[in-house]
Amino acid sequence: MEQRHAGKVAVVTGAASGIGQAHALRLAAEGAAVIVADVQPGDATLGQIEASGGRAAAIRCDVADPDSVAAFGDRVEVAFGRCDILVNNAGLIPAQSVEHITFAEWRRIMSVNLDGVFLMTQRFLPGMRERKWGRIVNMASNTFGQKTKGLAHYVASKGGVIGFTRARSG
């Protein structure tokens, strides 16, 4: 596989499993050092990357918690020096009809799915700008443009991610 990310450092949120894990494995296969960021243990992803000869670390991070994101960012910079590629993938997708969603559940989905994108971007964007190079990939969802049942909170959060991504940061 082409090593198009050789020498780069990538942070992938929600990388302990699923789509995040797939992103982490692909970035590692393309030469990036990968930080597996998740509230769940990232040992499986870390093990696969290391078994294929890649460089990686698994660091716990709750993207919805500003203090966790700040501490995570500090650990990334101590261990790897920087973040060149940020994949904002962490997300929750519980199905529940709108009349049964509590406000606490609504806030938790917004906090992980939308606030997490903001917090991680805010933490790593300044370094990318300073180095005049960086890439941020925000994972949204095709459910935003479709009729969905039981996903009001999820679709609203991903609509926010689309708006955040389209907005030019100044």
N, C-alpha and C positions, 0 to 999 in steps of 0.2 A: 504494500500500500504506500502511496505517495506520502512523504513526511512533510506535508505542507504546514504543519503546526510545530515543527521542530524548534526547540528553544522557547516556545511560548508556555505560559502558565494559564491553565483554565480552571475556573470554579464552576461547578455544576450543582445547583440546588436540587433537592429531591432525588439525589443520585444513588440512593441505597437500592432502588428497584425501578422497574418499569421504564418509561421513556427517559427519565433522567439517567438511569444506569446505561441505557443504550447510547445516549449522548456522551457520557463519560468514557465508555469503552471506545467509541469511534474517535473521540479527540485524542485519547491515548494512542490508539493505533496509528494516528496521523502525526505522532511525535510530541504532543503536548504533555507536560507534567500536569496531572489532574488532581484537584482537591474535591473529594466527595463530601458534599455538605448536605446534612440531613439530620432530622431529629431521631431517626432510626439508625441503628448501627450500620455503617457502610462497609463492613468487613468483606462481604461477598464481592462487591464491586472492586474494592481495593485489591483483594486476592486475585481477581481475574486480570486486572491491569498489571500487577506485579508478576504474575505467572507468564504473561506475554512479554516481559522485559521492560515494561513501562515504569515510569516514576509517578508515584501517587501518594496521597495521604487521605485519611478519612477523619474529618473534624466535625463534631456535633455542632449544629447551628439551628436555632429556631428563628426562621426568617421573619416571624411576626413580632419578635422581641428586639427592640433597639439595642439593649445591652448585649444580648447574645450576638447580634450582627456586628457590633463594635468589637467585641472580644474575638470573634471569629476572624474579622478582617485583620486584626493585629497579629493573630497566630499565623495567618496566611503570609503576611508580609515578613514575619520573622523567619518562617520556614522556607519560603519560596521567593521572597523579595518583592513580589508584585502579583497583580492579576491582569493578564492581557485579554482574556476571553471570559466573559461572564454569561452563563446560561441560567436565566431565571426560570426554572422549571417547577419548583416546589408548588404543590397545590392539593387541595381537597375537593372531592366531588361527591358529596353525599346527596342522595336523591330523597327529596321530601317535599310534600306539597306546601305551598306558600302559607296556608293557614295554620300549619303545624310547626313552622320554623319559629323558634324563639329568637328574641333579639340577640341573645348571647351566641346562638348558633350562627345567625346572620353575620355578626361582628367577627366571629372566628374565621368564617370563610373569607370575608373581606380582608381580614388581617393577614392571613396566610397567602391568599391568591393575589391580592392587589398591594397591600401595604408592604409585603415581603419584596415585591419587585422594586418598589420605591426605595426601601431601606438598603437593599443590596446594591442597587444602582448608585444611590447617593454615597455609599461607602467606597465603591471602587472607581467610579467615573473620574474623580479628581486626579487620581494617579494615571489613568489612561490619557487624560488631557495633558497632563504634565509631560508624559513621554511621547505625546503626539501619535499614539497608536493604541487601539483597543477595539474590541467588538463586544457588543451586548446583544444577546438573543433573548427576547421575552416570549415565553410560550403562552399563547392565547388558546382559542378553541374555535372550531367551526360551528359549535352550537350557538354562537352569538348571532349568526344570520339565519337561524332555523327556529321553527316552533319546537319547543321542548316542554316536557311535562315533568314537574317535580325538581326542576333545576334552576329556579328563579335566582337563588343566591349565587350559584355557580356562574350562570350566564351573566348576571350583573357584574360579578367580579372580573370575568374575562373581558367583558365590554370595557371595563375600566382599564385593563391592561392594554387593550387595543388603543384607547384614547391616549394613555400615557406614552405608548410607543410612538404614536403619530405626532405627538407634541414635540416641538423642537425645544430642547433644553438650552437655556441661555447662560 
